């Protein structure tokens, strides 16, 4: 019986997919070395877990390409003592990466089944700095705000104002913005005075961010 050497595959993923493309943040790279990506996909997909592309999960959602996860995480410019808000828990992989870096991750998932599955996988390694809830991510988690970083793992056709309000001063939100055919990954900074700066980085492809009014 052939047994995959996931540790070696994970190391190769970091070195060839992340470092060679310019990911340099040590906290981010260390998190990718540590988090077992294969546990966040279905058993039949595990042999592909460390490949350079997204993979399908339940509810026609996906686990993002490793490089995109790394790029978005690095763009948050995290120190390590932050509490971060994630919109779109999905498989829980991005959540685990963030949990390796920051003090606490608050994550919101639209689909209850995905939330339950992610919660189960995240509890296996013993993460105790993650809070998950089911709901409309565009509304954020106001009772836990402000956040020292916000990562949105779904494409919005506009930047949700409530998320901007919940972003702490001197912090960053990363969000894909655009329609189904064309999206751009945006890095939105709020300075110490509350001024907002928006920077377009690269083209991307995410599933849409769903608001309650879309139902």
Buried (B, 14 or more C-beta within 10 A) or exposed (E): EEEEEBEEBBBEBBEEBBBEEEBEBEBBBEBBBEBBBBBBBBEEBBBEBBBEEBBEBEBEBBBBBBBBBBBBBBBBBBEEEBBBBBBBBBBBBBBBBBBBBBBBBBBBBBBEEBBEBBBEBBEEEEBEEBEBEBBBBBBBBEEBBBBBBBBBBBBBEEBBEBBBEBBBEEBBBBBBBBEEEEBBBBBBBBEEEEEEEEEEBEEBBBBBBBBEEEE
